[in-house]
Amino acid sequence: MSQPAPGRLLDILGLGFGLAGAVGGTIGAGILRTPGLVAAQLPSPALVLAVWLAGGVYALLGAVCIAELAAALPQAGGWYVYAERAFGRQVGFLVGWTDWLAHCIGLAWVATTVGDYSLALLPADLLPAGMPLEGSISKGLALLAIGLFSLIQLRGLRAGSTSQELLSLAKAVAFLALVAACFLLPIPTAAPIAPLSAEPMATLGWRNLSLAVVLALQAVITTYDGWASPVYFAEEFSEPGRDLPRSLIGGVLAVLVLYLLINLALLHVLPIAQLASSSLPAAAAAQALAGPLGGLLITAIALVSLLGLINTVVMAAPRILFGLSRDGLLPSAVAAVNGGGTPAAALLITSTAAAALVLAGSFERLLAMGAVLYVSLPLAGIAALLALRRQEPNLPRPFRAWGYPLSPLLVAAVSLAFLVGTALGDWVDSLAALVLVALGYAASRLAAGPAGAEEPG
């Protein structure tokens, strides 16, 4: 099939972008909220920190496993590339469709949140009194964010990668400044830190404690999600065999350290009971240190964090469609690349789909469905790793997963348990997500044509 690309993907990315992509794709506004959810389950600072460490280790093992695939198969398309190589075109299309759909849902939600946070930072006298009009302004700001980052990406890979590096740097500096403020600024005597006691833990019992740890881990693992962002740009790294593993592993380690520092800072400022009862503990800590100004600063930090996440998704999702199109699973026009190295048609499709979801208004159900789809993707990657080790033992692997096969089996077990727990906790949305996957299967059969799918070698 002829390629209609006037340009091509550029192999100019390096370790700096890879680390920025991993950090930018992982850290969102969730870390400002999740510490409270974890503390509500585990009324012990030591256990709170242990759960955050355990979630980071899980993400690190996942990065170690996927680094092998990314270095061995440095192609654009993300999880699709590995599933297609291991299990054939039909399964590959299903994984790619699932991945792209989840990205669009996530992009719409993040953009909507950016609109809400931006509205909160606007002076009150500039806002209309009517709530419906405020909602329209929020949606307008969300669409503006999608449009702005789409325009940056249309300029080309250099502009997109530079914006990612700058936003990730700004995000890291903002969170480190928050941590420093928590440790350096005096804590008001009006809000003293209560002595931390281990007595509540004794009343939980082992069964209740185990359930509490599982629930806390679910929240933590979700907050670590996004560490695999560099794999979507694998084809655009100048030295993928070296820099992709370093990006994935280094990115997870950087996020792990930052998350532990944030939790330590919050525990330093807030009594454990206040941390557990706060829906936005970072804002509570900032207000305790700086008054009302602290709340505005937290909103600004969340906004910077979310803008970096939008940039990551707007960059990554079109690469999924590009990979599917180049391999003949979507119309060939979708694989068009502009002179700057951006899959322009795929970018426009992605941005339009996300904008339509924003305009549709409330999409809590779609977000729940997207969460189910996201959970399934690491399982597909681990399955591909295990299958390719057996099917293609001689495949050049510049990096090999540490602790194989224990590391992928452990990641698979946790991911499967997480998926089952998600499905049982919300079976309606899980069933709806399965319907979306089934629609993708029907589309893949149509795209495959009468010859059927190719089987993996």
C-alpha positions in Angstrom: 0.0 0.0 0.0 1.4 3.4 -1.0 2.1 5.9 1.7 0.7 9.4 1.1 3.2 11.0 3.5 4.8 14.2 2.2 7.3 13.8 5.1 8.2 11.2 7.6 8.7 10.6 11.3 11.9 12.2 12.4 14.4 10.2 14.6 15.6 13.2 16.6 14.5 12.4 20.2 16.8 11.5 23.0 16.9 10.8 26.7 15.8 14.3 27.7 12.5 14.0 25.9 12.0 10.4 27.0 12.3 11.4 30.7 10.0 14.4 30.1 7.5 12.2 28.4 7.4 9.7 31.2 7.1 12.4 33.9 4.6 14.5 31.8 2.5 11.4 31.0 2.3 10.3 34.7 2.0 13.3 36.9 -1.4 15.0 36.7 -3.6 16.5 39.3 -4.2 13.1 40.9 -1.2 13.4 43.2 -2.8 16.5 44.8 -5.9 14.4 45.7 -4.8 10.7 46.1 -2.8 11.1 49.3 -6.0 11.8 51.1 -7.7 8.8 49.7 -4.7 6.6 50.7 -4.6 8.1 54.2 -8.3 7.5 54.6 -7.7 3.7 54.2 -4.4 3.5 56.2 -4.3 5.6 59.4 -0.5 5.1 59.7 2.2 7.3 58.0 4.5 4.3 57.7 1.9 2.3 55.8 0.9 5.3 53.7 4.5 5.6 52.5 4.9 1.9 52.1 1.9 1.7 49.8 3.3 4.6 47.7 6.6 2.8 47.5 4.9 -0.5 46.5 3.0 1.3 43.7 6.2 2.7 42.5 7.9 -0.7 42.5 5.0 -2.1 40.5 5.3 0.7 37.9 9.1 0.1 37.8 8.7 -3.6 37.1 6.2 -2.7 34.4 8.7 -0.3 32.9 11.5 -2.9 33.0 9.3 -5.4 31.1 8.0 -3.0 28.5 11.5 -1.5 28.0 12.5 -4.9 26.4 9.7 -4.6 23.9 10.3 -0.9 23.2 14.0 -1.4 22.5 13.4 -4.5 20.4 10.5 -3.1 18.4 11.1 0.7 18.1 8.0 1.5 16.0 5.3 4.1 16.3 2.0 2.8 17.7 2.4 2.1 21.3 1.0 -1.1 22.8 -0.5 -2.0 19.3 3.0 -2.7 18.0 3.7 -5.5 20.5 0.2 -7.1 20.3 0.3 -7.2 16.5 3.8 -8.7 16.5 2.9 -11.4 19.0 -0.8 -12.2 18.3 -1.6 -11.0 14.8 -3.4 -8.1 13.1 -6.8 -8.7 14.7 -5.6 -8.6 18.2 -3.2 -5.7 17.3 -6.1 -3.7 16.0 -8.1 -4.3 19.1 -5.3 -3.1 21.3 -4.6 -0.1 19.2 -8.3 0.9 19.1 -8.6 0.4 22.8 -5.5 2.5 23.4 -6.6 5.4 21.2 -10.1 5.5 22.5 -8.8 5.6 26.1 -6.5 8.4 25.1 -9.3 10.4 23.6 -11.5 10.0 26.7 -8.6 10.9 29.0 -7.8 14.0 26.9 -11.3 15.2 27.0 -11.5 14.8 30.8 -8.1 16.5 31.4 -9.1 19.4 29.1 -12.4 19.8 30.9 -10.6 19.9 34.2 -8.2 22.5 32.8 -11.2 24.6 31.9 -12.6 24.3 35.4 -9.3 25.2 37.1 -8.6 28.1 34.7 -12.1 29.5 35.5 -11.2 29.3 39.2 -8.1 31.5 38.6 -10.0 34.2 36.7 -11.0 37.3 38.8 -14.5 37.0 40.1 -15.6 40.3 38.6 -14.8 39.0 35.1 -17.1 36.0 35.5 -20.9 36.1 34.8 -23.3 35.4 37.5 -25.2 32.7 35.6 -23.9 29.2 36.0 -24.8 28.0 32.5 -22.6 30.7 31.0 -19.8 29.8 33.4 -20.1 26.3 32.1 -19.8 27.5 28.6 -16.7 29.5 29.4 -15.1 26.4 31.0 -15.8 24.4 27.9 -14.4 27.1 25.8 -11.2 27.1 27.8 -11.0 23.3 27.5 -11.4 23.5 23.7 -8.8 26.3 23.6 -6.3 24.1 25.5 -6.9 21.2 23.0 -6.6 23.6 20.0 -3.5 25.3 21.4 -1.5 22.1 21.9 -2.7 20.7 18.6 -1.3 23.8 16.8 2.0 23.3 18.6 2.1 19.7 17.4 1.2 20.7 13.9 4.4 22.8 13.8 6.4 19.6 14.0 8.2 17.2 16.3 10.8 19.8 17.4 8.1 22.2 18.7 6.2 19.4 20.3 9.2 17.8 22.1 10.4 21.2 23.3 7.0 22.1 24.8 7.0 18.7 26.5 10.4 19.2 28.0 9.6 22.7 29.2 6.2 21.7 30.7 7.6 18.7 32.5 10.4 20.8 33.9 7.9 23.4 35.1 5.8 20.6 36.6 8.7 19.1 38.5 9.9 22.5 39.8 6.4 23.4 40.9 6.0 20.2 42.9 9.5 20.5 44.4 8.7 24.0 45.4 5.5 22.7 47.2 7.6 20.1 49.0 10.2 22.7 50.0 7.5 25.1 51.3 6.0 22.3 53.5 9.4 21.7 55.2 10.7 25.2 55.3 7.8 27.4 56.2 6.6 27.5 59.8 3.5 25.6 60.6 0.8 27.8 62.2 0.3 27.0 65.9 -3.5 27.2 65.2 -3.2 24.0 63.3 -0.7 21.9 65.4 0.3 18.4 64.2 -1.2 15.8 66.4 1.0 13.0 67.6 0.9 10.1 65.2 -0.4 6.9 66.9 -0.4 3.3 65.8 -3.4 2.4 67.9 -6.0 2.7 65.1 -4.1 0.0 63.1 -4.5 -2.5 65.9 -8.3 -2.2 65.7 -8.4 -3.0 62.0 -7.6 -6.7 62.1 -5.6 -8.5 59.4 -8.6 -9.0 57.1 -9.7 -5.4 57.2 -6.1 -4.2 57.0 -5.5 -6.3 53.9 -8.6 -4.9 52.2 -7.6 -1.4 53.2 -4.1 -2.0 51.6 -5.7 -3.2 48.4 -8.0 -0.2 48.1 -5.1 2.1 48.8 -3.0 0.4 46.2 -5.7 0.8 43.6 -5.7 4.5 44.1 -1.9 4.7 44.1 -1.4 2.5 40.9 -3.9 4.7 39.1 -1.8 7.8 40.1 1.3 6.1 38.6 -0.5 5.4 35.3 1.1 7.0 32.3 4.7 5.9 32.8 4.7 4.1 29.3 4.3 7.4 27.4 7.8 7.2 25.7 6.9 4.0 23.8 4.5 5.9 21.6 7.5 7.8 20.2 9.9 4.8 19.9 10.4 5.2 16.2 11.5 8.9 16.7 14.3 8.2 19.1 17.7 8.5 17.5 19.1 5.6 19.7 16.0 3.7 20.8 17.8 0.6 22.1 19.7 2.8 24.6 17.4 5.7 25.4 14.0 4.0 25.6 14.9 1.7 28.5 16.6 4.7 30.3 13.6 6.9 29.7 11.0 4.4 31.0 13.0 3.3 34.1 14.4 6.7 34.8 11.0 8.3 34.4 9.4 5.9 36.9 12.2 6.4 39.4 11.9 10.2 39.2 8.1 10.0 39.7 8.5 7.6 42.6 10.9 9.9 44.4 8.7 12.9 43.8 5.5 11.1 45.0 7.3 10.0 48.2 8.6 13.6 48.8 5.1 15.0 48.3 3.6 12.5 50.8 6.3 13.2 53.3 5.7 16.9 53.0 1.9 16.5 53.5 2.4 14.3 56.5 4.8 16.9 57.9 2.2 19.7 57.7 -1.1 17.9 58.2 -2.1 15.5 61.1 -2.9 12.1 59.6 -6.6 12.5 60.5 -6.8 15.8 58.6 -4.9 14.3 55.6 -7.4 11.4 55.6 -10.4 13.7 55.7 -9.3 16.1 53.0 -10.5 15.8 49.4 -7.6 17.9 48.3 -4.9 17.6 50.9 -2.3 19.6 49.0 -4.6 22.6 49.0 -5.2 22.0 52.8 -1.5 22.0 53.4 -0.9 25.1 51.3 -3.7 27.0 53.0 -2.3 26.1 56.4 1.0 27.5 55.4 0.0 30.5 53.2 -3.7 31.1 53.8 -6.1 31.7 50.9 -3.1 32.4 48.6 -2.0 28.8 49.2 -5.3 27.5 47.6 -4.7 29.6 44.5 -1.1 28.4 44.2 -2.2 24.7 44.4 -4.8 25.4 41.6 -2.0 27.0 39.5 0.3 23.9 40.2 -2.5 21.6 39.2 -3.1 23.6 36.0 0.6 23.4 35.0 0.5 19.7 35.7 -2.6 19.1 33.6 -1.3 21.2 30.7 1.8 19.0 30.5 -0.5 16.0 30.5 -2.5 17.4 27.6 0.6 18.0 25.6 1.7 14.4 26.2 -1.6 12.9 25.1 -2.0 15.2 22.1 1.5 14.0 21.0 1.0 10.3 21.7 -2.5 9.4 20.5 -1.9 10.3 16.8 1.0 7.9 16.8 -1.4 5.1 17.5 -3.5 5.9 14.5 -0.4 6.4 12.4 0.8 2.9 13.2 -2.5 1.3 12.5 -2.8 3.2 9.2 0.7 2.5 8.0 0.1 -1.2 8.6 -3.1 -1.1 6.5 -5.6 -1.4 9.4 -7.0 2.1 8.8 -7.3 4.2 5.6 -3.9 5.1 4.2 -4.6 8.9 4.4 -4.4 8.7 8.2 -0.7 7.9 7.9 0.1 11.3 6.3 3.0 13.0 8.0 3.7 16.7 7.5 7.1 18.3 6.9 7.7 18.7 10.6 7.3 15.0 11.3 3.8 15.2 12.8 1.1 12.7 11.7 -1.2 15.6 10.9 -4.3 13.7 9.8 -4.2 11.5 12.8 -3.7 14.6 15.1 -6.8 16.3 13.6 -8.9 13.1 14.1 -7.7 12.8 17.7 -8.3 16.5 18.6 -11.7 16.5 16.9 -12.8 13.4 18.8 -11.6 14.8 22.1 -13.3 18.2 21.4 -16.6 16.4 20.6 -16.4 14.6 24.0 -15.8 18.0 25.7 -18.8 19.5 24.0 -20.9 16.5 24.9 -20.7 17.7 28.5 -20.8 15.2 31.4 -19.0 12.0 30.5 -18.5 10.4 33.8 -19.5 7.0 32.4 -17.1 7.3 29.5 -14.4 8.2 32.0 -15.2 5.0 34.0 -15.1 3.0 30.7 -11.8 4.6 29.8 -10.3 3.5 33.2 -11.2 -0.1 32.4 -9.6 0.2 29.0 -6.4 1.7 30.4 -6.1 -1.2 33.0 -6.2 -3.8 30.2 -3.3 -2.3 28.2 -0.4 -3.4 30.5 -1.8 -6.9 30.4 -1.6 -6.9 26.6 2.0 -5.7 26.8 3.1 -8.4 29.3 1.3 -11.1 27.3 3.2 -9.9 24.2 6.5 -10.0 26.1 5.9 -13.6 27.2 4.7 -14.7 23.8 7.6 -13.1 21.9 10.2 -14.6 24.2 8.8 -18.0 23.1 8.0 -17.3 19.5 11.1 -15.2 18.6 13.9 -16.2 20.9 16.5 -14.8 18.4 14.8 -11.4 18.1 17.6 -8.8 18.8 16.9 -7.4 22.3 19.2 -4.5 23.2 17.6 -4.6 26.7 16.2 -7.6 28.5 13.7 -7.4 31.3 15.3 -7.9 34.7 14.2 -10.9 36.7 12.4 -12.6 33.8 10.0 -14.4 34.0 9.2 -13.5 37.6 9.0 -9.7 36.9 6.4 -10.0 34.0 4.4 -12.6 35.9 4.2 -10.4 39.0 3.1 -7.4 36.9 0.5 -9.6 35.1 -0.9 -10.9 38.4 -1.3 -7.4 39.9 -2.7 -6.0 36.6 -5.2 -8.9 36.3 -6.3 -8.5 39.9 -6.7 -4.7 39.4 -8.7 -5.4 36.2 -11.0 -7.9 38.0 -11.5 -5.6 40.9 -12.4 -2.8 38.6 -14.8 -4.9 36.7 -16.5 -6.3 39.8 -16.7 -2.8 41.3 -18.3 -1.3 38.2 -19.7 -4.0 36.1 -22.0 -1.8 34.1 -19.2 0.4 32.7 -17.0 -2.6 32.4 -19.6 -4.2 30.2 -20.0 -1.0 28.2 -16.2 -1.0 27.7 -16.4 -4.5 26.4 -19.0 -3.4 23.9 -16.6 -0.7 22.6 -13.9 -3.4 22.2 -16.3 -5.6 20.3 -17.1 -2.7 18.0 -13.4 -2.4 17.4 -13.2 -6.1 16.6 -16.0 -5.7 14.0 -14.2 -2.8 12.5 -10.9 -4.7 12.4 -12.6 -7.6 10.5 -13.9 -5.1 7.9 -10.4 -3.5 7.6 -8.8 -6.9 7.2 -10.7 -7.6 4.1 -11.6 -11.0 2.7 -8.1 -12.4 3.0 -8.4 -12.3 6.8 -5.8 -11.5 9.3 -2.1 -12.4 9.1 -1.0 -14.7 11.9 2.2 -14.0 13.9 5.2 -15.7 12.5 
